[in-house]
Amino acid sequence: MTEVHIIALLCTGLVQGLSSGVLGTGGGWITTPVQYWVYQDMGIAPDLAIRMAFATGLLAMLPAGAASAWGHHRRSAVWWKPALVMGICGLAGSFSGATLATHVSATPLKVVFGVAVLAVGFMMLVSTPSPRGPRPRENAPLWAACAFPITFLAGMIGVGGGLFMVPVMVLLFHFPMHMAVATSVATVAAISIGGMLGYVVNGMGVAGIPSPSVGYVYVWGWLCLVGTGVLMTQVGVSIAHRLPARTLAWVFSAAALYIGLRMIGLFEWLDWPL
């Protein structure tokens, strides 16, 4: 990697950490495109570069998500029971999705994912999230049933699933907004393990991956992302808890709408550098 590549990944780690703390997402929406550019610029084939970006980004979500979850836990915002139920069920989903992604093209999936993210972003924009308050009624079977399909798709395209977890928690399970963000990021930290393992196992022995690597995970890329991402999570957590529920929902919606448009390729079609 060149100095430009290192700086780009370090800056990306900052955004990932901030996203994890504020929005409860894993940050794959920013780590994937930047890594994809870096690895292609290093001379790596596109199909290999996108899988490396997915795998390395997922592994970077683990420490960033754990640090963010701890910050939210200190503020008594994480509801650990749904986080554990959805996280454990999500391990199988993300591993399965990541395994399938190593054998198929990810482009159609990105478009489907983008359309779905646009839909949930709009729904969050027009909804009225609950302010801080008591926990809603427990529904472990429904938590588990929703976790697998969300994480299966997330594993396929190298994201943690928080972009769907937060809206599902708010709109379907009636979590207060701050609790949804905090519980989502705890869930994403667990889910990322399954997706990352899928890319590690299926990337063993694949030719063309630069050293040092573990499967599709590129170690130097991971270190750059984690080096700044973990530190930035606590800034994100602090910002999230300073924002009213309505404002936090608007921030989440704006991020979701941007990510959805990017996923479906609108900005590339318009030749906009966004």
Secondary structure, DSSP 8 states (H G I E B T S, - for coil): --HHHHHHHHHHHHHHHHHHHHH----HHHHHHHHHHHHHHTT--HHHHHHHHHHHHHHHHHHHHHHHHHHHHHTT---HHHHHHHHHHHHHHHHHHHHHHTTS-SHHHHHHHHHHHHHHHHHHHHS----S-S-----HHHHHHHHHHHHHHHHHTT--SHHHHHHIIIIIS---HHHHHHHHHHHHHHHHHHHHHHHHHHHTT-TT--SSEETTEEHHHHHHHHHHHHHHHHHHHHHHHHS-HHHHHHHHHHHHHHHHHHHTTHHHHHT---
